[in-house]
């Protein structure tokens, strides 16, 4: 899923505020260094700060919500130079839901993991049920960057793809795929976690 390049909303910039803007960046760095999981300010704090500094509460809500999404803006690795597909065909089952990693697509600069989910929802309207998403991390000898690249489904079937960089080893016994399910908004874990590995 290619991200559109950012375009500044205006060509104007008042250089008199440059030092203040740099200080904002400095404070954000301090905040990040102090806590890698700061959470979200309480409603009471948002209301207090909005009144004290003459901001709209909803504006501050959006500002602090964006602080939680820094990873979303990490530069994207676009797979290129297709090499081959490696069949995985390993599954995990829980509560009549079947999770299967079907294959891994190998590229020169990345790998793409394909996750299929099959379930039966008797008397449940697919379009009105609560939807969930997955996060993937890799356990291996290298540090891997993982991002979800897309997903969708219909009826009782869903598919997700994940881009991993650098490229995973061809030998699937050299790493483990660790999936964690969460719901939006606020990325709440559902408790569903499973590991797919090349070991028996």
N, C-alpha and C positions, 0 to 999 in steps of 0.2 A: 504494500500500500504506500505509494509514493506521496510524500508530504509536499504540499505546495510551498514554494519559497515565500518567505516573509517579505511583505512590503510595508514600509513605515506609513502610518495613517496620515502623516502630514510631512511636508518638506521643511516646515519651520521648526527651529529650535532656538530658544533663548539661552545663550551661553552664560547668562548670569546665574542660571540654576545648575550648571554643570558640576560645581563643587558639592552642592547638596545631593545631586543624583549619585555622584561617586560615593558620598557618605552613606546613602541608602544601600548601595551595593556592598559597602564595607560592613554595615550592620547585618545585612542578609547573610554574609559569610560568617560573621560572629555567631549568628543564630544557628546556622547549619553546623558549625564546629561544636557548639554547646550541646546540641541534641540532634541526632539523626532521625528522631521520631517525635517531633514537638506536638503533634496532634493539632487540635483546632481550638481557638479561644472560646470561652463560654459566651453565651448570649449576654450575660451581665457585663463581661469585659468589652464585648463589641459595642454594646449600648453606651457604656461609660466613655470609651475612646471616641465614639462618634460624636457624643455631646461635647467632650472636652476639646476635640480638635476640629469640630465643625465639618464632619463628614456624614454622608448618608450611611446608615447601617448596612444596607445591601451592597454598597460599594466596598466597604471593609470586608464583608463576607466574601465577595469575589476575590479581593486582593489576597486574603489569607487562604482561600481555597486553592488559588494558583500556586501558592508556596508548596503545596503538597504534590504538585504535578511536575516537578522539575525533570524527572526521568523521561516524561513524555517528549521533551524537547531535545533529548540526546540525539546527536547526528545519526541518521539512519544509514545502515549498510544495505545497499541494494544488491541482491545476489546476481552475479554475472559469470559467464564462462561455465555453462552447464557441463558436468562431468558424467554423472550417472545417478541412477536410483538404487538405493539399498533397501531390500525388503526387511521389515522388522516383524510385523504380525504378532505382536505381543499385547496382551489384554489384562484388564483389571475389571472386576465386577463387584458392584455394591448396590443393594436395594433395587435389583432388577434393571440396573443400568449398566451397559457394557461399554467400557472405554478401550479403544484400540489404537495403538500407534501402527499405522499400516506400512509406511515407508519413510525413508529420509532421502531427500534430494540433495546431492552433493554438487556444489559449485566451487569455483576456484577461490572465492573469498568468503564463502558462507555455506551453511547447511539450512535446509528447510524441513522441519518436522511436521508430519501430517497426523492429526489426531481426529479420530471418528468417535462419535458417541451415539449409541442406539438405545432407545428406551420405549416402554409401553406406557401410555397414559390413558387408561380407560376413562371415558366420560369427562376428559379434560380438554378444553379448547386450547390448542397449541398457541394461538395468538394472545391468549389472556393469562397463560401461566407465567410464573416468575422466572425470568431468564438469568442465566449465570455465565460467567466468563472464567477463563483459566490463565494462570501464570505458570511459566515454565522456568526452571533453573536446572543447571547442569552440574553434576558432580563428576569431576575428572581431574586430570593432571594440569590442565590450563584453566585460566579464568575466562569464562564465556559470557558474552553479552547476549541476552535473549529478549525478544520482543514478539508480541502477538502481531501477526501480519493481516489477519482477516478471519472471518468466521461467519457462519450462517447455517440455516437448516430449514427443514419443513417436516411436518408430521412428527415422527419419532426419531428423526435423524438430524444430527448436527456435525459439522466439520470445522476444525480450526487449523490454521497453519501458523508456525512460529519460525522466525528467522534467527539463526544462531551464528555468531561470529566470534573467533575465527572458525574455519571449517572443522567439523567433528571428524575424529578418526574413522576410517572405513570399518575398522574392527569394533563392533558395537559392544564388545565386552570391556572396552576401555573407558566407558562412561555410563552414567545413569541419568535418565530423564525423570525429573521430579516435578510433578504437576500439583498445583494447588488451586482449588476452586474458590471463587469469591463472587459476591453479588454487588451490583451497583445500585445507588450511589455509595460513596464512601468506602468502596472496596472492602466489604465485610466478608471475612472468611466464612465458608459454610461448614467447615470441618471435613470436607472431602479432600483427601490428599492421597496420592499414590505414586509409586516409583516403577518405571519401566527400565529394565536393564537387560544386557545381553547374556548375563549369567543364567544358569538353569534355575 
